[in-house]
Structure formats: C-alpha cells, structure tokens
Amino acid sequence: MHGMDGYGAAAWPAQHLLAGNYDCLFLKRTGFDAVEPPAATDFAADARIVIDALGTGGHVVAHAQGAVPAVMAAVQRPDLVRSLVLVEPLLLSLTAELPATAAYLGRLQHLLERADELPDAAFLAEFNTLMAVTASPNHEPQGRRAARARLQARSTGAPLHIIPGVSTLVITGGWEPLYEEVAQYLSTTGARHVIHRDGHRPHDTAAGAALIAEFIAGAGANSEVGS
C-alpha cells in the first residue's frame, strides 16, 4: 500500500522481484487513479481494500500514509495478516502528543490553513517537502497531484491500535525525527526497527528490498511452523 509518491506498481519499483515468489498485489488507495478525479482520503475504505486483497491471508507492506490502512486492516483482521512491513510509517494517531509529531502537525496545519490561497505549484512544493514526496513515478499533471494533496486527511484521525501477535518490521531512513519517533514507539510494542539510511524511500534500494524480502520469508516460515 503506497504513500503519496506514486501508486500501484509504479510506487514499488524494487518490489517487483517479489512477484517471483509471491502473488503480489500493488494496491491503490482511494482517490489515486489515472482517470477518476482525486477524492478525499478514506482510511476505512483503504483498510477494506487491504483486507479484500489478503484473501485467506498474506503479508502487508506499506509506505508512509499507506501504513495507516495497513495497520487498520491488521487491527480488524489479525487472522489474515501474517506480517507487516511499515516503511517510514506516518502513524500519527499513535504519537500525536510526542514532540517531533506535535511539531510536524503544527507545520502541516499552517500549510492546510493556506491551502486555498496558494497556487498549485506553491502548495505542492510545500506539501511535498513536508511529506518528503519525490516526483511521482505515475507522471501525473501538477493540477491532479495538487488536488489530491489538498484532499489528504490528517492521519491523526485514524483509529489505530497496537496489533498483538502480528510480526512487524519498521524500516526508517534515519533522516527525519518524525519517522524515527513513530518507529521507536512501535518498537516498544514489539516491532523490529531497522534504520536503513537512504532517505524516505529506503525500500527502493537493493539492500532495502532484500531486507523486506528476508523478513517476509522468515515470517512466512514461522507461520507455517505454527499452523
């Protein structure tokens, strides 16, 4: 499940190799489509997309805002989620009162208050900087990307909880205190946290992709032993 910088298969260039061993589904969050107009964030609908894609069970990999519906799906159906990989997860419901998250939310609120006053280029530049969004690999026009960015809900409103019993790997780039704060919180609940120093998209590197593949393989082996 992708974040803001791309959607579907285009958001996961280094994970295409996983399709050699797994039935990989590169999902799209609501409002992310090449034809349909951008729509407001719907975390509940996105969680249903994840749950429906799992079938009888599977591994969930998510990046940035995509971690919100991924965790919601695991909360609702832990029986289907064999493992979670959360890359730079933006799970602000869990850390809203912690300092780095609180500072980030203040900057985001300031931007959103001016959203209607700013032209697309200026708004998108500030939004992308705040969200660490790189150029979209889906090559969409600026107007569509700006409209979608304006419609993104703050993830502080998402009903997130800790998921007991779901093997979880959190990967961060070690560059932004916000993501490290979320990861540290998750590590206190039993998640494994790995810092892979390669910016906001560590999963794009060969080493980051290998880390994800190894974790999924190990989690799959453990679930087979326990079944």
C-alpha atoms as an extended CHARMM CRD file, in Angstrom:
* protein
*
       227  EXT
         1         1  MET       CA              0.0000000000        0.0000000000        0.0000000000  PROA      1               0.0000000000
         2         2  HSD       CA              1.5980000000        3.2070000000       -1.2460000000  PROA      2               0.0000000000
         3         3  GLY       CA              2.0500000000        6.6640000000        0.2230000000  PROA      3               0.0000000000
         4         4  MET       CA              1.8840000000        9.9120000000       -1.7720000000  PROA      4               0.0000000000
         5         5  ASP       CA              4.7070000000        9.4860000000       -4.2810000000  PROA      5               0.0000000000
         6         6  GLY       CA              3.1200000000        7.1960000000       -6.8200000000  PROA      6               0.0000000000
         7         7  TYR       CA              0.5430000000        4.4350000000       -6.6160000000  PROA      7               0.0000000000
         8         8  GLY       CA              0.0580000000        0.9020000000       -7.8070000000  PROA      8               0.0000000000
         9         9  ALA       CA              3.0600000000       -0.9410000000       -9.2340000000  PROA      9               0.0000000000
        10        10  ALA       CA              4.8400000000        2.3330000000      -10.0810000000  PROA      10              0.0000000000
        11        11  ALA       CA              5.2470000000        3.0860000000       -6.3590000000  PROA      11              0.0000000000
        12        12  TRP       CA              7.2060000000       -0.1360000000       -5.7440000000  PROA      12              0.0000000000
        13        13  PRO       CA              9.9260000000       -0.4700000000       -8.4240000000  PROA      13              0.0000000000
        14        14  ALA       CA             12.2560000000       -2.6090000000       -6.2980000000  PROA      14              0.0000000000
        15        15  GLN       CA              9.4830000000       -4.9090000000       -5.0590000000  PROA      15              0.0000000000
        16        16  HSD       CA              8.5140000000       -6.2590000000       -8.4880000000  PROA      16              0.0000000000
        17        17  LEU       CA             11.0120000000       -9.0840000000       -7.9590000000  PROA      17              0.0000000000
        18        18  LEU       CA              8.8580000000      -10.3790000000       -5.0970000000  PROA      18              0.0000000000
        19        19  ALA       CA              6.3660000000      -11.4890000000       -7.7240000000  PROA      19              0.0000000000
        20        20  GLY       CA              8.7210000000      -14.3760000000       -8.4950000000  PROA      20              0.0000000000
        21        21  ASN       CA              7.8650000000      -15.9400000000       -5.1410000000  PROA      21              0.0000000000
        22        22  TYR       CA              4.5510000000      -14.3610000000       -4.1380000000  PROA      22              0.0000000000
        23        23  ASP       CA              1.2370000000      -13.3340000000       -5.6240000000  PROA      23              0.0000000000
        24        24  CYS       CA              1.9660000000       -9.5990000000       -5.3430000000  PROA      24              0.0000000000
        25        25  LEU       CA             -0.8770000000       -7.1070000000       -5.4380000000  PROA      25              0.0000000000
        26        26  PHE       CA              0.2070000000       -3.4760000000       -5.8110000000  PROA      26              0.0000000000
        27        27  LEU       CA             -2.8140000000       -1.6980000000       -4.3920000000  PROA      27              0.0000000000
        28        28  LYS       CA             -4.2150000000        1.7900000000       -4.9360000000  PROA      28              0.0000000000
        29        29  ARG       CA             -5.6680000000        3.8830000000       -2.1430000000  PROA      29              0.0000000000
        30        30  THR       CA             -8.9940000000        5.6200000000       -2.7060000000  PROA      30              0.0000000000
        31        31  GLY       CA             -8.6160000000        8.7590000000       -4.7840000000  PROA      31              0.0000000000
        32        32  PHE       CA             -5.4880000000        7.5260000000       -6.5770000000  PROA      32              0.0000000000
        33        33  ASP       CA             -6.3790000000        6.7600000000      -10.1660000000  PROA      33              0.0000000000
        34        34  ALA       CA             -5.1270000000        7.8060000000      -13.5730000000  PROA      34              0.0000000000
        35        35  VAL       CA             -8.6480000000        8.5380000000      -14.8590000000  PROA      35              0.0000000000
        36        36  GLU       CA            -11.0470000000        9.1340000000      -11.9690000000  PROA      36              0.0000000000
        37        37  PRO       CA            -10.8240000000       12.5440000000      -10.2560000000  PROA      37              0.0000000000
        38        38  PRO       CA             -8.8740000000       12.7360000000       -6.9680000000  PROA      38              0.0000000000
        39        39  ALA       CA            -11.0350000000       12.0570000000       -3.9210000000  PROA      39              0.0000000000
        40        40  ALA       CA            -10.7580000000       12.7170000000       -0.2020000000  PROA      40              0.0000000000
        41        41  THR       CA             -8.8140000000       10.2790000000        1.9350000000  PROA      41              0.0000000000
        42        42  ASP       CA            -10.9200000000        7.3810000000        3.2010000000  PROA      42              0.0000000000
        43        43  PHE       CA             -8.8920000000        5.3090000000        5.6580000000  PROA      43              0.0000000000
        44        44  ALA       CA            -11.7510000000        2.8800000000        6.2950000000  PROA      44              0.0000000000
        45        45  ALA       CA            -12.2070000000        2.2030000000        2.5790000000  PROA      45              0.0000000000
        46        46  ASP       CA             -8.4630000000        1.7540000000        2.1520000000  PROA      46              0.0000000000
        47        47  ALA       CA             -8.3830000000       -0.7410000000        5.0180000000  PROA      47              0.0000000000
        48        48  ARG       CA            -11.1290000000       -2.6940000000        3.2590000000  PROA      48              0.0000000000
        49        49  ILE       CA             -9.0260000000       -2.6860000000        0.0840000000  PROA      49              0.0000000000
        50        50  VAL       CA             -6.1770000000       -4.2820000000        2.0450000000  PROA      50              0.0000000000
        51        51  ILE       CA             -8.4400000000       -6.8400000000        3.7090000000  PROA      51              0.0000000000
        52        52  ASP       CA            -10.0940000000       -7.8040000000        0.4260000000  PROA      52              0.0000000000
        53        53  ALA       CA             -6.6950000000       -8.2310000000       -1.2250000000  PROA      53              0.0000000000
        54        54  LEU       CA             -5.4800000000      -10.5810000000        1.5220000000  PROA      54              0.0000000000
        55        55  GLY       CA             -7.8780000000      -13.3640000000        0.5960000000  PROA      55              0.0000000000
        56        56  THR       CA             -7.1540000000      -16.1770000000        3.0370000000  PROA      56              0.0000000000
        57        57  GLY       CA             -4.0910000000      -14.4060000000        4.3970000000  PROA      57              0.0000000000
        58        58  GLY       CA             -0.8800000000      -12.6910000000        3.3700000000  PROA      58              0.0000000000
        59        59  HSD       CA              1.8950000000      -10.2410000000        4.1170000000  PROA      59              0.0000000000
        60        60  VAL       CA              1.2660000000       -6.4820000000        4.0480000000  PROA      60              0.0000000000
        61        61  VAL       CA              3.9050000000       -3.9450000000        3.0200000000  PROA      61              0.0000000000
        62        62  ALA       CA              3.1120000000       -0.2440000000        3.3080000000  PROA      62              0.0000000000
        63        63  HSD       CA              4.8700000000        3.0900000000        2.9260000000  PROA      63              0.0000000000
        64        64  ALA       CA              4.2380000000        6.4460000000        4.6480000000  PROA      64              0.0000000000
        65        65  GLN       CA              0.4860000000        7.2560000000        4.6560000000  PROA      65              0.0000000000
        66        66  GLY       CA             -0.2030000000        3.7750000000        3.3110000000  PROA      66              0.0000000000
        67        67  ALA       CA              0.7630000000        2.4050000000        6.7270000000  PROA      67              0.0000000000
        68        68  VAL       CA             -2.4750000000        3.8080000000        8.1680000000  PROA      68              0.0000000000
        69        69  PRO       CA             -4.8880000000        1.4750000000        6.3300000000  PROA      69              0.0000000000
        70        70  ALA       CA             -2.3540000000       -1.3500000000        6.6010000000  PROA      70              0.0000000000
        71        71  VAL       CA             -2.3830000000       -1.1530000000       10.3980000000  PROA      71              0.0000000000
        72        72  MET       CA             -6.1510000000       -0.6490000000       10.4680000000  PROA      72              0.0000000000
        73        73  ALA       CA             -6.5340000000       -3.8380000000        8.4200000000  PROA      73              0.0000000000
        74        74  ALA       CA             -4.3010000000       -5.7050000000       10.8520000000  PROA      74              0.0000000000
        75        75  VAL       CA             -6.3420000000       -4.4050000000       13.7830000000  PROA      75              0.0000000000
        76        76  GLN       CA             -9.5840000000       -5.5380000000       12.1600000000  PROA      76              0.0000000000
        77        77  ARG       CA             -8.3450000000       -8.8600000000       10.7700000000  PROA      77              0.0000000000
        78        78  PRO       CA             -5.1580000000      -10.0030000000       12.5300000000  PROA      78              0.0000000000
        79        79  ASP       CA             -6.0280000000      -13.5420000000       11.4540000000  PROA      79              0.0000000000
        80        80  LEU       CA             -5.3270000000      -12.5640000000        7.8290000000  PROA      80              0.0000000000
        81        81  VAL       CA             -2.1330000000      -10.5500000000        8.3040000000  PROA      81              0.0000000000
        82        82  ARG       CA              0.8710000000      -12.8620000000        8.5100000000  PROA      82              0.0000000000
        83        83  SER       CA              3.3080000000       -9.9630000000        8.8040000000  PROA      83              0.0000000000
        84        84  LEU       CA              3.5280000000       -6.1870000000        8.4840000000  PROA      84              0.0000000000
        85        85  VAL       CA              6.3490000000       -4.2090000000        6.8930000000  PROA      85              0.0000000000
        86        86  LEU       CA              5.9630000000       -0.4830000000        7.5490000000  PROA      86              0.0000000000
        87        87  VAL       CA              8.3860000000        1.7880000000        5.6990000000  PROA      87              0.0000000000
        88        88  GLU       CA              8.6570000000        5.2880000000        7.1980000000  PROA      88              0.0000000000
        89        89  PRO       CA              5.1020000000        4.9100000000        8.5880000000  PROA      89              0.0000000000
        90        90  LEU       CA              3.0730000000        8.0800000000        9.1160000000  PROA      90              0.0000000000
        91        91  LEU       CA              1.0690000000        6.7030000000       12.0470000000  PROA      91              0.0000000000
        92        92  LEU       CA              0.4740000000        9.9980000000       13.7820000000  PROA      92              0.0000000000
        93        93  SER       CA             -2.5040000000        8.8180000000       15.8370000000  PROA      93              0.0000000000
        94        94  LEU       CA             -0.0530000000        6.8400000000       17.9490000000  PROA      94              0.0000000000
        95        95  THR       CA              2.4400000000        9.6440000000       18.5820000000  PROA      95              0.0000000000
        96        96  ALA       CA              0.3960000000       12.8700000000       18.3390000000  PROA      96              0.0000000000
        97        97  GLU       CA              1.4900000000       14.0260000000       21.7930000000  PROA      97              0.0000000000
        98        98  LEU       CA              5.1980000000       13.3290000000       21.2920000000  PROA      98              0.0000000000
        99        99  PRO       CA              7.4610000000       16.2940000000       20.4020000000  PROA      99              0.0000000000
       100       100  ALA       CA              8.5350000000       15.5630000000       16.8090000000  PROA      100             0.0000000000
       101       101  THR       CA              4.9940000000       14.5970000000       15.7920000000  PROA      101             0.0000000000
       102       102  ALA       CA              3.4620000000       17.6250000000       17.5210000000  PROA      102             0.0000000000
       103       103  ALA       CA              5.8930000000       19.9540000000       15.7320000000  PROA      103             0.0000000000
       104       104  TYR       CA              5.1600000000       18.2910000000       12.3960000000  PROA      104             0.0000000000
       105       105  LEU       CA              1.4030000000       18.6140000000       12.9050000000  PROA      105             0.0000000000
       106       106  GLY       CA              1.8350000000       22.3050000000       13.6130000000  PROA      106             0.0000000000
       107       107  ARG       CA              3.6520000000       22.7960000000       10.2960000000  PROA      107             0.0000000000
       108       108  LEU       CA              1.0240000000       20.7570000000        8.4580000000  PROA      108             0.0000000000
       109       109  GLN       CA             -1.8320000000       22.7470000000        9.9920000000  PROA      109             0.0000000000
       110       110  HSD       CA             -0.1730000000       26.0090000000        8.9550000000  PROA      110             0.0000000000
       111       111  LEU       CA              0.0360000000       24.7640000000        5.3690000000  PROA      111             0.0000000000
       112       112  LEU       CA             -3.5430000000       23.4800000000        5.2710000000  PROA      112             0.0000000000
       113       113  GLU       CA             -4.8660000000       26.8020000000        6.5660000000  PROA      113             0.0000000000
       114       114  ARG       CA             -3.3450000000       28.4700000000        3.4890000000  PROA      114             0.0000000000
       115       115  ALA       CA             -4.2180000000       25.6970000000        1.0280000000  PROA      115             0.0000000000
       116       116  ASP       CA             -6.9350000000       27.6330000000       -0.8110000000  PROA      116             0.0000000000
       117       117  GLU       CA             -4.7960000000       30.7600000000       -1.0820000000  PROA      117             0.0000000000
       118       118  LEU       CA             -1.7600000000       29.1180000000       -2.6830000000  PROA      118             0.0000000000
       119       119  PRO       CA             -1.4630000000       28.3060000000       -6.3820000000  PROA      119             0.0000000000
       120       120  ASP       CA             -0.9760000000       24.6180000000       -7.2120000000  PROA      120             0.0000000000
       121       121  ALA       CA              2.7720000000       24.8530000000       -7.7240000000  PROA      121             0.0000000000
       122       122  ALA       CA              3.4310000000       26.6380000000       -4.4260000000  PROA      122             0.0000000000
       123       123  PHE       CA              1.0960000000       24.4000000000       -2.4110000000  PROA      123             0.0000000000
       124       124  LEU       CA              2.5050000000       21.2260000000       -3.9310000000  PROA      124             0.0000000000
       125       125  ALA       CA              6.0840000000       22.3480000000       -3.3140000000  PROA      125             0.0000000000
       126       126  GLU       CA              5.3900000000       22.9170000000        0.3940000000  PROA      126             0.0000000000
       127       127  PHE       CA              3.2970000000       19.7570000000        0.7240000000  PROA      127             0.0000000000
       128       128  ASN       CA              5.9090000000       17.5770000000       -0.9860000000  PROA      128             0.0000000000
       129       129  THR       CA              8.6640000000       18.9930000000        1.1820000000  PROA      129             0.0000000000
       130       130  LEU       CA              6.6370000000       18.3650000000        4.3290000000  PROA      130             0.0000000000
       131       131  MET       CA              5.6970000000       14.8300000000        3.2420000000  PROA      131             0.0000000000
       132       132  ALA       CA              9.1000000000       14.0240000000        1.7230000000  PROA      132             0.0000000000
       133       133  VAL       CA              7.3660000000       13.2610000000       -1.5730000000  PROA      133             0.0000000000
       134       134  THR       CA              9.6210000000       12.7200000000       -4.5620000000  PROA      134             0.0000000000
       135       135  ALA       CA              8.4910000000       13.1750000000       -8.1630000000  PROA      135             0.0000000000
       136       136  SER       CA              5.5400000000       10.8870000000       -8.8320000000  PROA      136             0.0000000000
       137       137  PRO       CA              6.5240000000        7.8830000000      -10.9790000000  PROA      137             0.0000000000
       138       138  ASN       CA              2.9690000000        7.9230000000      -12.3540000000  PROA      138             0.0000000000
       139       139  HSD       CA              3.7760000000       11.1590000000      -14.2450000000  PROA      139             0.0000000000
       140       140  GLU       CA              0.5110000000       12.9140000000      -13.4620000000  PROA      140             0.0000000000
       141       141  PRO       CA             -0.1920000000       16.5720000000      -14.2440000000  PROA      141             0.0000000000
       142       142  GLN       CA              0.5630000000       19.0510000000      -11.4970000000  PROA      142             0.0000000000
       143       143  GLY       CA             -3.0910000000       20.0120000000      -11.0990000000  PROA      143             0.0000000000
       144       144  ARG       CA             -4.1710000000       16.4370000000      -10.3050000000  PROA      144             0.0000000000
       145       145  ARG       CA             -1.3380000000       15.9710000000       -7.8230000000  PROA      145             0.0000000000
       146       146  ALA       CA             -2.1460000000       19.2610000000       -6.0960000000  PROA      146             0.0000000000
       147       147  ALA       CA             -5.8590000000       18.4290000000       -5.9120000000  PROA      147             0.0000000000
       148       148  ARG       CA             -5.1180000000       15.0470000000       -4.3810000000  PROA      148             0.0000000000
       149       149  ALA       CA             -2.6880000000       16.5580000000       -1.8840000000  PROA      149             0.0000000000
       150       150  ARG       CA             -5.3180000000       19.0660000000       -0.7470000000  PROA      150             0.0000000000
       151       151  LEU       CA             -7.7440000000       16.1900000000       -0.1170000000  PROA      151             0.0000000000
       152       152  GLN       CA             -5.4380000000       14.1500000000        2.1130000000  PROA      152             0.0000000000
       153       153  ALA       CA             -6.8600000000       13.7350000000        5.6120000000  PROA      153             0.0000000000
       154       154  ARG       CA             -4.6190000000       14.0400000000        8.6250000000  PROA      154             0.0000000000
       155       155  SER       CA             -3.7950000000       10.5620000000        9.8730000000  PROA      155             0.0000000000
       156       156  THR       CA             -4.3050000000       11.7110000000       13.4650000000  PROA      156             0.0000000000
       157       157  GLY       CA             -7.9570000000       10.8950000000       12.8850000000  PROA      157             0.0000000000
       158       158  ALA       CA             -7.3050000000        7.2460000000       12.0630000000  PROA      158             0.0000000000
       159       159  PRO       CA             -8.4040000000        4.6630000000       14.6710000000  PROA      159             0.0000000000
       160       160  LEU       CA             -5.0350000000        2.9860000000       15.2140000000  PROA      160             0.0000000000
       161       161  HSD       CA             -4.1300000000        0.4700000000       17.8970000000  PROA      161             0.0000000000
       162       162  ILE       CA             -1.2990000000       -1.9190000000       18.5940000000  PROA      162             0.0000000000
       163       163  ILE       CA             -1.6840000000       -5.2970000000       16.9140000000  PROA      163             0.0000000000
       164       164  PRO       CA             -0.6350000000       -8.0960000000       19.2720000000  PROA      164             0.0000000000
       165       165  GLY       CA              0.7320000000      -11.1980000000       17.6040000000  PROA      165             0.0000000000
       166       166  VAL       CA              1.4080000000       -9.7140000000       14.1560000000  PROA      166             0.0000000000
       167       167  SER       CA              5.1000000000       -9.8770000000       13.2730000000  PROA      167             0.0000000000
       168       168  THR       CA              6.0920000000       -6.3210000000       12.3260000000  PROA      168             0.0000000000
       169       169  LEU       CA              9.1640000000       -4.7720000000       10.7180000000  PROA      169             0.0000000000
       170       170  VAL       CA              9.5640000000       -0.9870000000       10.6850000000  PROA      170             0.0000000000
       171       171  ILE       CA             12.1300000000        0.4910000000        8.2990000000  PROA      171             0.0000000000
       172       172  THR       CA             13.1660000000        4.1340000000        8.5160000000  PROA      172             0.0000000000
       173       173  GLY       CA             15.7460000000        6.2110000000        6.7000000000  PROA      173             0.0000000000
       174       174  GLY       CA             17.3110000000        7.7910000000        9.7910000000  PROA      174             0.0000000000
       175       175  TRP       CA             16.9190000000       11.2870000000        8.3860000000  PROA      175             0.0000000000
       176       176  GLU       CA             13.7200000000       12.7010000000        9.9380000000  PROA      176             0.0000000000
       177       177  PRO       CA             12.9070000000       12.7270000000       13.6970000000  PROA      177             0.0000000000
       178       178  LEU       CA              9.1720000000       12.3140000000       12.9680000000  PROA      178             0.0000000000
       179       179  TYR       CA              9.5480000000        8.8590000000       11.4310000000  PROA      179             0.0000000000
       180       180  GLU       CA             12.1120000000        7.7880000000       13.9930000000  PROA      180             0.0000000000
       181       181  GLU       CA              9.6980000000        8.8160000000       16.7600000000  PROA      181             0.0000000000
       182       182  VAL       CA              6.9100000000        6.6810000000       15.2790000000  PROA      182             0.0000000000
       183       183  ALA       CA              9.3020000000        3.7680000000       14.7800000000  PROA      183             0.0000000000
       184       184  GLN       CA             10.6080000000        3.9800000000       18.3370000000  PROA      184             0.0000000000
       185       185  TYR       CA              7.0580000000        3.9360000000       19.6340000000  PROA      185             0.0000000000
       186       186  LEU       CA              6.2940000000        0.8320000000       17.5770000000  PROA      186             0.0000000000
       187       187  SER       CA              9.4780000000       -0.8450000000       18.7710000000  PROA      187             0.0000000000
       188       188  THR       CA              8.2890000000       -0.5360000000       22.3780000000  PROA      188             0.0000000000
       189       189  THR       CA              5.2670000000       -2.6260000000       21.3780000000  PROA      189             0.0000000000
       190       190  GLY       CA              7.3420000000       -5.4720000000       19.9370000000  PROA      190             0.0000000000
       191       191  ALA       CA              8.0590000000       -4.3430000000       16.3750000000  PROA      191             0.0000000000
       192       192  ARG       CA             11.5350000000       -4.7870000000       14.9390000000  PROA      192             0.0000000000
       193       193  HSD       CA             13.0140000000       -1.4320000000       13.8790000000  PROA      193             0.0000000000
       194       194  VAL       CA             15.7780000000       -1.1650000000       11.2900000000  PROA      194             0.0000000000
       195       195  ILE       CA             17.3490000000        2.1210000000       10.1930000000  PROA      195             0.0000000000
       196       196  HSD       CA             18.3950000000        1.8900000000        6.5470000000  PROA      196             0.0000000000
       197       197  ARG       CA             19.9770000000        5.2490000000        5.7730000000  PROA      197             0.0000000000
       198       198  ASP       CA             18.5770000000        6.0630000000        2.3640000000  PROA      198             0.0000000000
       199       199  GLY       CA             16.0280000000        8.8470000000        2.7640000000  PROA      199             0.0000000000
       200       200  HSD       CA             12.2640000000        8.4860000000        2.7090000000  PROA      200             0.0000000000
       201       201  ARG       CA             12.2240000000        5.5430000000        0.2810000000  PROA      201             0.0000000000
       202       202  PRO       CA             14.7310000000        3.0190000000        1.6540000000  PROA      202             0.0000000000
       203       203  HSD       CA             12.7350000000        0.2090000000        0.0440000000  PROA      203             0.0000000000
       204       204  ASP       CA             13.8440000000        1.4020000000       -3.3970000000  PROA      204             0.0000000000
       205       205  THR       CA             17.4380000000        0.2950000000       -2.8070000000  PROA      205             0.0000000000
       206       206  ALA       CA             18.6680000000       -3.2620000000       -3.3750000000  PROA      206             0.0000000000
       207       207  ALA       CA             19.5750000000       -3.5970000000        0.3030000000  PROA      207             0.0000000000
       208       208  GLY       CA             16.1930000000       -2.2590000000        1.4430000000  PROA      208             0.0000000000
       209       209  ALA       CA             14.3310000000       -4.5780000000       -0.9150000000  PROA      209             0.0000000000
       210       210  ALA       CA             16.3880000000       -7.5300000000        0.3360000000  PROA      210             0.0000000000
       211       211  LEU       CA             15.5670000000       -6.6140000000        3.9340000000  PROA      211             0.0000000000
       212       212  ILE       CA             11.8390000000       -6.7280000000        3.1560000000  PROA      212             0.0000000000
       213       213  ALA       CA             12.1140000000       -9.9890000000        1.2190000000  PROA      213             0.0000000000
       214       214  GLU       CA             14.0770000000      -11.6750000000        4.0180000000  PROA      214             0.0000000000
       215       215  PHE       CA             11.6110000000      -10.5630000000        6.6650000000  PROA      215             0.0000000000
       216       216  ILE       CA              8.6110000000      -11.8040000000        4.6990000000  PROA      216             0.0000000000
       217       217  ALA       CA             10.3080000000      -15.1390000000        4.0300000000  PROA      217             0.0000000000
       218       218  GLY       CA             11.0870000000      -15.5540000000        7.7240000000  PROA      218             0.0000000000
       219       219  ALA       CA              7.5940000000      -14.5540000000        8.8000000000  PROA      219             0.0000000000
       220       220  GLY       CA              6.1220000000      -16.9830000000        6.2940000000  PROA      220             0.0000000000
       221       221  ALA       CA              8.2660000000      -19.8240000000        7.5660000000  PROA      221             0.0000000000
       222       222  ASN       CA              7.2890000000      -19.0910000000       11.1620000000  PROA      222             0.0000000000
       223       223  SER       CA              3.5820000000      -19.0350000000       10.2940000000  PROA      223             0.0000000000
       224       224  GLU       CA              3.8880000000      -22.4080000000        8.5460000000  PROA      224             0.0000000000
       225       225  VAL       CA              5.6330000000      -23.8990000000       11.5830000000  PROA      225             0.0000000000
       226       226  GLY       CA              2.9020000000      -22.5970000000       13.8740000000  PROA      226             0.0000000000
       227       227  SER       CA             -0.0030000000      -23.7180000000       11.6790000000  PROA      227             0.0000000000
